[in-house]
Each structure stands twice: as C-alpha cells, then as structure tokens.
C-alpha cells in the first residue's frame, strides 16, 4: 500500500513537472515575441513590473523645501592648532607647538566613567614628549610653556586594551560569516533628499565607491529611538522590558536589550559606540541608559565630561577641531589600534543636523576626508561601510509641507561593499541592488547585520517575515502592513487611473514631447522634431491621507499618533503614456506637477520607451547611444 502511494505521488510529480515545463516553454516564447515586438529584453521588462508599494518621486529642487536652504561654509575653529595630537592610543605634543613655543610640558588626566551621567578623574601623567593611553580613551590635558603660556583641552583617542586583544580575531568569526568589519555612521534628521542636497560631495564620493542607496527605506515610528532600536535589536521598544526613566525602579537599564554589537563581540569583534548630544541621547534622554559600558569603546564618557567645556570654544568646536571631527576621528583611532582585528562600530551624530536644516553642510568636506582616510589605508577592502540616518527633518516648517512629510519617512541609508564582494557573492549583491526600490525597514537592516555574522545565503524573502536580509530579494508584493509599518508612517502611494482627456494631462503630454525634443537637440541636430500623436492613458499617485493628517505624537514616547493636521497639497505625480510621430514611438513617463510654480518637472530617467525603435535611430546609434530610444533620424 505504501509503495503504491509513493508511485502515485511520483507520477503526479512527473505530470506536474511536465505541465510546468511545457507552460514555461510556451510562456517563454510568448514573452520573447512580446519583448521582441516592443524592443525590450527579459531584464528590462522586469524593471517595468509593478510592485505594491509605489514610493513617491521626490524633487530634490522642490520649491517648498528649497526656500529653507542656505549655504553653510566649513567650520573655522581656533587658529591656534591643538598642541597635542592623537594617533590611536598614542598622544604626542606636536612638533609645531614645540617649534612655536619651545619646551612644552603637558599633564594628562584620565577621564573615567562612573555612570552614563557622571565621570571622575583618574591617573595623572606629566610629560614633555608623548603619552600612551592605558586606563581610558579620554583625558583632560593641561599644557604650559616655559614662558607661562597655557593651553588645555578634553580629548579622545582609543587605548590599546590587552584584555580586548586576547578575545578578538578573525579566527573567532563564524565560518559562515562574511569576514567583514562593519562601520556604521549616521546623521540625525537627514532624509535621502537632504543628504544629497546638503552633503553633495559626500554623496558623490559614496557613489564613486559603488554605494547602494536604498530609495524605498521607510521609518516605522516617531523619533530616533523608534528608528535605531529596531536596527540595533531587531525589536521595537514595546516588545522589550520597560526602560523608561519615569518608571523609576520598575524600569531596567537598556543593557537588557539584545543589541547587535553583543553578537559581534561574542564572535571576536572589537565593538564601539559613539554618540553626541549627551543631554538628548538615544538611550539616555527618555530611557534609563546603560548601567555598564555597552561596547569595548564607548564615547559618551567624553561628551559627559566635556559638555561644560564646550562654551569655552567656538560654536561646534573643541580646540582647533570641529566637534563632529572629534567623533569621526574616534572611529579612526579604533581602526588604528586594532588594524587587523574584526571591528563593529556604530556612530550617530546629531549636533549639526538635529535642529537645523543647513548646518550639516559645514561637514561635507570633512565627511569626504573621513571616507578617503579609510579608503587610502585599505580599510575599505574588508569593511562594510554604512552611512545612514534615522529619519528626515521633523521641525515644523519643513515637516508642514507635503514633500517634507514624505521626506521625514524616507531617511538616507547606504551600503558600500568592498570591490571583491560582488564577484564572490554575485547573487547576494544582485539582490541587494534589486532591493533599492523595494519597501525596506529598520528590521531588514538588522537582519542584514545578522547575516554579515552568519550568512544565510541569497534567496527570496517572504511576506510573513518582518525582517528580511537585504542579501535576499524583498518581494514586490510587500506592503506596509506586511512590513509592520503603521499607516501614518507609510510613504507608499496609490495609483488612480484618471481621464486622459483633461486639460492638465494634455498640457503634460505636450510639454513632455517638447522636453524630448530639447533633450535630443542638446546632443545632435540629426533627429527629427517629434510631435504628439495621441495620449493612451494616465494615472495619478494619491498620497496617504494618514501621512498628510499626521501632526505628531500624542505621548512622550512617540507611540500614539495625532492625526489632526491639515496639509495643503502642493504637488502631484502623474504617469502618462503617449504616442509620438514620426516613428510611432510609445513612451511612458512620470512627471511631478508643482502646483505652487505651475510647472511640470521632467527627468530623462523617468522616461520609458515601451515599443521597438528598430532602425529609427541608426544615425546616432554608435556615437549618441543615450538617444537611441528617443531619436527619429532625419535620414
């Protein structure tokens, strides 16, 4: 009886496989004919497939946003360079100071941590040359020349800790790990658009290194903790023990959270966490903070001790250095001290970007220099560099615009892999790139970090997974509900078919054809002028009503939404399909209509040629290939 069952099942499987194979062959030839007829290939048609979540096409030069933009020059701190220089764990009195002032004597006093909210002073060392950090990464320094001139500062390096050295090394990393350092650095309140506007050199540098920038990355809650806790733990604040200060003795310290850096530390990684703004820390403003240091190198101690000294310096400076460079240099010091050891470092800077739309622009050159430092020393050859933010700007003026509300929900998030990675893991890398436009969340980033440590391989995620590693394909059918994003945080839009005989659609179609003609004429005079033949269909993206009515959070923890806001609609996004002559070209394009300025915004990357163009563009085929889809040759 059992043998008969197995045989029948085998026959059914054979029939199923035969029918499936036959269906695939028929579908392949039908698709091949269709694709040939429309001048496309299998890879191209995939790009045209719809997905459930349609992210808004945001205008980087949106008029409502640009009125808040101001140029911010680099910071100029003290003209007198610091008398002391740090490289890793070694602190030296500079040759420049000696040359300028003669013999210099400096006293170094260790800054020790008593808690997340207090420090005390430790061992003192006096020297005329250099000093090695042993007990603490942080110190106060008091220098004096023979003539009596004085200089002092609070500074940060990275001590060489033998206890750390004994337990770290690549040999402890899991065999299925990717053998990559992880260097994460984030800026508070930076949407993807704002990062591109205010840090254009940094963005260009990242792209030159092959950075993958997530364009469908959507926040899941209000404020920094609701953005970073899921990244670092894979859970929401509500899913873990209560750590709120106001709950007193009933609350736990945040060490109870399952932080991802603990996983990396367990498997031989040096760990580091740096964050500024000690009075508004992610885990210390509303939450109870850490009862013991969370990572091997923890920068909060320096900020707690130094914040009262900030007023003795120029704004946003510490001595001759901008304060953001002090933080960024801390990561350099850790790499210098442990050059051949695996490292997991997470840094989050907010002072320049949290309350200002423009100040962060002062850091653009410094961020480029920071990236290039790691690149020139070869550290990016074995490092996954993640540049990111928690959310877009949340202050009233920007937040109360239609695009500002969407930008708040779409922060900057990028991943830069070593050049060898795409060759060693081609499918995983391909999936990562395919996920650029998919709906992604902090939970996915957490799962990706887990995969760096224990690589599960490529594949396809499922809709029942809250967190999907970005090394796997995110399903196109994924919705905000699948990803556990509440409606008022969901930036996905809904297409509504509209009557293409309306005046606004006719205007858009005519201006689009003019745009194509101007695009062709920029490069050659060999193309005929195109005319609008007909409009085939049109659709309009409708914004999420709960996004537009979201005013803020009703509770201090950012869990309950206030949906009483009224936002004026200032832009619309249309998708229109037209036919042009000569050549009977079929084009599908997307365009933003700016209601304030009464103008359509066209970009060539938002234009698709959806039928075969054949020999129409032979005259420019070899020397102006970017025009092949749009040019109808005069001859």
N, C-alpha and C positions, 0 to 999 in steps of 0.2 A: 504493500500500500504506500509506504514511504517512498519507495523507488519510483512508483507511478507518479506521485505528486511532484517529485523533483523533475521527472521527464517532462510533465505537462508545463511546469513553470519554465523549463528550459526552452520548450517550443514557443511559449508566449514571449519570452525574452527575445528569441530569434525573430519572431514576427515583428515585435516592436522595433528592433534594431533595423530590420529590412525596410519597414514603413518609414522610419525616421530617416534612414539613409536616402530612400527614394525621394522623400519630401525635401530633404536638404538639397539634393541634386536639382530638383525642379525649381526650388526657391532660388538656388544659386544662379541658374540660367535666366530665370525671370529677372532677378536683381541685376545680373550682368547686362541684360538687354536694356533694362531701365536706366542703369547707370551710364551705359554707352550712349544712349539716346540723349542723356542730359549732360554729357561731358564731365561726369564725376566718376570717382572710384570708391571702392568699399570704405576706405579710410575716411574719405571726405564725407560720405553720407552719414557716417557715424556722428560727425560733428553737428549734423543737422537734426539729429534725433532730439525730440523734446524731452525735458525732464520735469518732474512735478514742481520743483522749486525753481522759479524764474527770478534770479537776482536782478535788482534794478541796475540799469546802466547809468552810472553817476557821471556827471560832468565835472571834470577837475577845475574848470573855469566858471562854475556856476555863479551867477551874478549875486545871488543872495549870500553865498559864502565868501566870495572874493572881496566884498566890502569890509570884511573883518581882517583881511590880510594886510600885514605890514612887514617890511623888510627888517630883519634883525641881524645886525653885524655880529661877528665873533666877539666874545667877551675879552676885554683887556683888563687883566688883573694887575698886581703890583709890578712896577718897573724894576724893582729890586728882586732879582731872581732868588729863589729859595737857596739858603746857604747849605742845605742838606739835600742829598739826592738818594733815592732808594732804587735798588735793583734786586727784586726778590726779597731775600732775607738780610741783605747787606745794606747798611746805611753809611753813607760817606759824606764828609764835609767836602764841598765841591772845590775843585781847583780854581774856579772863577772867584769864589769867595776869598780864598787864600791870597790870590793874586791882587784882589781889590783891597783887602783889609789886613793882610799879613796873617800872623798866627791867630787861629780861631779855636777857642775851647768850647765844647758843647756838652751839656748834661742831658742824658736821655732817661726819661722816667716812664716805665711801662704803665699802660692803662689796662686795668684788669676789670673783668665783668663780675658784678655782684648779682645782677638780675637783668631782665630785659628793660629795666627802668632805672638802673643805677650802676655806677662804676666806683672803683677805688684805685689808688696809685700803688704801684708795686716797686720793683727793683730799680735802683738808680745806677747809671754808668756815666762816667765822665771821660772824654777822650779828645784828642787833638786831630784824630785821623778818621777812624771808622768804627762802626759798632754792628754786631750781629744780633738779630732778633732771636730770642730763645724762649721767653716766657709768654710773650704776647705779640700779636700782629701790629699793635697800636701803641703809640708813645707820644708823650709831650717832649719837646726839645727846646732847650734854652741855651742860646749861644752868645758869646761875648768876645770882643776883640781886646787886644792889649790897650787900645785907646779908650775902651769903655763902651763902644757901640754895641747895642744888643739886638738880638733877633730871636723870635720864638714862634712856635707853630705846633699844631697837632697833626700827626702824620700816620699813614697806613702802609704797611708792607705785608709780607707773608713769611712767618717764621718757618724754619725747616724743623719739623717735628719728627723725631725718630720713632715715636710710638705710631705715628701715621705711616711712616715708611715701612715699618715691619708688617703691616697688614694690607698694603696696596700693591698692585702689579697686574699686568695683563694676564699673567698665568692664573689669576683667580677669577677672571671674567668667564662666564658660562661658554661652553664650546659652541653653542648655537647663537652666541652674541655676535653683533656686527663689528665688534672691536673698534668702536668709535668713541672719542671724547664727545661730550655734549656741552656746548657753550650757548646758553640762552641769555639774551639781554633784551629787556623790554622798556618801553617808554609809556608812561601813563597817558591815557586820553588821546590816543593817536589813531584815527581812522586810517584806512588804507589810502584814501584820497589825501588826507592831511600829511601823512608820511611822505607821499610823492610831492606835495606842494612845498612843505617846509624843509624836507631833507632830500632835495633832488640829487645832490652829489652822492649821498649815501645810497639812495635807491639805485642810481646808475651803477655804482660800484658793486652792489649786490647782484644786480642783473648781469654785469660783466663776468661775475663768478658763477653764473648759472643758477641763481637763486630761483626757487619755485615759490611764487607768491599766491597764497590762497585768496581767491576772489569771492568765494562763497562761504567764508568763515563767519559764523553768526554767533553773537553772545547768547547766554542763556539766563542772565539775571542782571540785577541793577548794582553797579558799582564794582570796585576792584576785587573784593573778596569773592563775590559770586563769579568772577571771571577766572581768578587764579586758583582758587581752591579745587575746582574740578580738574584743572590742568595738572596740579601737583599731587592730587589724591585719587582722582577718578570718581569722587563722590561730591555731593552738594553738602553745604554746611548743615542742612536739616537732617541729613542722613547719618550724621556723626554725633558723638557726645556733645552736649552743650558746653561751649567755651566762652560765652558772653560774660564780660566783666560784671555787668549789673546783676548777674545771678549769684555773685559772691562765692561762698564756699561750695555751693552746689555745682559750680562750673569747673571744668577741667582746664588745664593748660593745653595749648594747641599741640604739644608733643604727642597727644593721643591720636592725632590724625595719621593716617598711613601715607606719609609723604614719599614721593617717588625717589627722593635722594637717599632715603634709607635703603631702598632696594639696591641702588648703585653702590652705596657704601658697603653693603653686605658682600658684594662681589668684587671687592678690590679697588674701588674708585675713591679718589680724593674728592671730597664734596665741599662746595662753597655756596654761600647765600649772602647777597648784598642788596640792601635796600636803603634809600634815603628817607627824608621826611620823618624823623623819629616820633614826632608828635601826632602823626597820622599814618602810622604803619599798618600794613595789610592785616597783620595778626596782633597788633597792639593797640589800635585806636578803639575799636569796639570789642575786640576779643582779648583774652587774658594773657596772650603772649606765651613765650617758651620758658619753662622752668629750668631747662638746661639747654646749652647751645645745640641748635638743631643740626649743624653741619661742622665739618672739621675747621673751616674758616668762615667766620660769621661777622659781618661788618657793622652790625647795629651798635656794638660797643663803642666804636669810634664816633658814630653820629651822636650817641647819647652824651658822650664826654665833650664833644666839640661844639655842639649847637650853641652854647652860650658864648663861644669864642667867635662865632660867625659874624657878630656885629662889629668886631674889630677889623674886619676885612671889607673889601669892596663887595657889593651885592653879587651873590652867586659865586664868590671866590673864596679860596683858602690859600693865603700866601700869594704866590705868583701863578697858581693853578686854578682854573675853573673847578668848582666842586664836582661837576659831572665827570671831569677827567680823573679826579681822585678815586671815584668809584670805578671807572673803567680801567684805571691802572691797577686796581686791586686784582682784577682778573689776570692781567699781565703778570703780576708778581706770583700768583699761584702757578701759572704755566712755567715761569722761570725757575721756581723752586722744585717743581715736580715735572721736568720736561719729558720724561719717558714713562710716566705713570698715567693710568687712565683717570680722567677727571670729569666730574659733573658739576657745572657752575651755573647758578641762576642769579641774574641781576635784574633789578627793577628800579628805574629812575623816574621820579615824578616832579621834582622841584621846578624844572623849566616848563613842563608841559601840562601839569595838572590844572593850573588856574589861568593859563594864558594860551591863546591860540597861536602866538607868534614867537615867544621866547625860545622855543626849541630850535628855531632856525639858527641860533647862535652856535649850536653844537654840530652843525653839518660837517664842517671841515674836520673836527675832532673825531667824529664817528668814522669818517673815511680813513683817517690816520690810524685809528684803532684797528679797523679791519685789515688794513695793509700791514700793520705790525705783525699780526698773526700769519698773514699770507707770506710775507717776506722771510719769516723764520721757519716756514714749512709746517707750522702747526695746523693749518687748514687741511693738510694731507691726511690727517687722521681725526678730524673734528667735524661733527655736525653742528653748523652754526645756525642758530635760530634767533632771528630778530623779530620782535613782536610787540603787541600792545594788548591792553586789557579790553578797551572799548574806545569809541570815539568821544569827542568832546561832549560834556554834559552841562556846561554852564548855559544860562538862559538864552542869550542872544542867538547862538548858533543852534542850540537844541530846538528853538522855537521856529525853525524853518523846516520846510518839507524835506529837503535833502539832508539837512542837519540831523533830523530824526533817524533817517536811514543810515547815515554815516555813523551815528552813535552805535548802531547794532553791527557794524561791519568794520572791525578793527584790522590793523595791519598784522599779517602773520606770514613769515617767510622761512624757508628751509634751504640751506646751502650745503650740498654734499661734496665730499672730495671728488675730484675728476674721475677716479677709478671706479666709483661706486656704480655708475650706470652700466659699466661693462661687466662688472662682477655680478650685479643683481639687475639685469635688464628688465625683467617683468615687473619687479617691485618698483623700480624707478619709473617705468612707463605708467604704472598705476598711479604713482604719486602725481605725475604730470596730468593724468586724466582727471584727477580729483580737484584740480584748480578751480573749476567752475561748479563743482558739486557742493551740496549743502554740508558743511562741516562745522564741528563744535569743539569746545574745550575737552569734552570726553574723548574725542578722536585723537587729539594731541596727546592726552595721557596714554591712550592705548599704543600710540606710535612710540612714545618713550619707553614703554614696557617692551616693545618689540625690538628696540635697539639693544636691550639687555638680553632678551630671549626672542630671537627672530623666529616667527611662526611661518614665514614664507609668504609669497604673494597669493592672490586668490580674489574672491569676490565677497564683500560683506553682505549681511542680510538685514532686512528691515527690523528684525526683532532685537538687534544689537544697539544699545545706546551709544557705545563707543566702538568705533571701527578703526583699526590701524590704517593709516594713510598709505601703507605699503600694499593694501588691498583696495580693490575698486569699491568706491561708495556707490550703492545702487542709485540709478537715475530716478527711481520711483520714491526715493526718500523724501518725506515731508517733515515739516516742523513737528508734527505730532509724533512721527517715528523717532525723531532725534530728541524728543522731550524738551522742545522749546515752546514756552507758553506763547499764546497768540500775540500778546502785545510786544513781544521781543522778536517776532518772526519778520524778517525783512523780505521774505518771498512775496512776489506779486502774482496776480491772476490775470490772464489774457481774456479780454472781452471782444468778441467779433463786433465790428461796427459797420455801418453803412458807408461804402467807399464812394458814394456819390455826393458826399457832403463837401462844402466849400473848403474846409480845413484840410481834408485828405487830398483834394485836387491841388491845392496850393503846395502841400508837402511833396506830391509826386512831381510837379513841375520844377520845384526848387531842387529836388534830388537829381533830375536829369541835367539841370544846369551845373550842379556840383560835379557830376560825372564828366561833363564836357570840360569844365575847368581843370579837373584832375588830369585828364588826358593832355590838355594843352600845356600843362606845366612841363611835360617831358618831350613832346613831339608835335609837329604840325601835320603828321601823316594820317591822323584819324578824322573821319567824317564827324560832323556835328550830329549828335543824337537828338531825336525828338520823342516826346511821349506819345505812344500809340494808344495805350489803354491801361486802366487800373484793374487788377484782378481781384484783390481782396485787401482788407485792412483789419487790424486789431489794435487794441489799446490796453496797456498794462494798468490795472487798477491797484492803488496802494492798499495795504492792510489797514482797515478802519481803526483797529485797536492800536496800531502803531501811531496813527495820527492823533488819537484822543489820549494817548498816554502822557500824563503830566509829570509824574514822578512816583515815588513810593510813599505810601501812607504810613509805613512803620520805619523805625530807625534801622532795622536790619535789612531793609530792601527786599522784602518778600511779598508785600501786598501792593498791588498797583492802584494808582489814582487815574481813572480814565475820564477826566472831566475837561481835558484840554480841547481847544479848537484851533486847528492849524489851517491857514489859507493855502490852497493848492496853487503852487506857482510853476509847476512843470508837468508835462505829460510825456509818456513814452509810447510811440507808435511803431508798429511793424506793418509794412506795406509791401505788396507785390505788384510790380508793374511790367509792362511790355514796351520796348523801345524800337524805333526804326531809325535807320535801316538795320537789317540783320535779325530782326525779331528776337532781340535779347530779352530774356526773362530775368528780372532782378528782384531779390527780396532784401529790404533794408530796414534798419531800425534807426529812429531819429528821436531825439529829445526836442520837445517844443517848449521853449522858455516863454511862459506867459508874461512875465514881467517885461522882457525886452521884445516880445512879439517876434521871435526868431526861431527857426529850426536849426539844429546842430547836427551836422553830418560828419561821420568819420569813415574812411575807406575800409577800415577793419570791420565795420558793421554792415558791409555790403556783401551779398552772396549772389553769384551768377548761378542760376539753377537750371539752365539748359545748355546744350552743347554749342560751343562757339566755333568749332572746326577751324577752317582756314581764314575766317574773317580777319584775324589779327596777324597774318603772316608778315606784314611789312615791319612789324616791331617785335616779332616773335623772339629773335635772338638778342636784341640789344635793349629792349624795354620790357622785360618779362612781366613786370608788375602790372602792365596794361593789358595783358592778353585777354582777360575776362571782360574788359570794358571798351576796347578799341575796335572800331569797324573801319578797316583801311580804305583810304580814298581810291587806291588802285587794287 
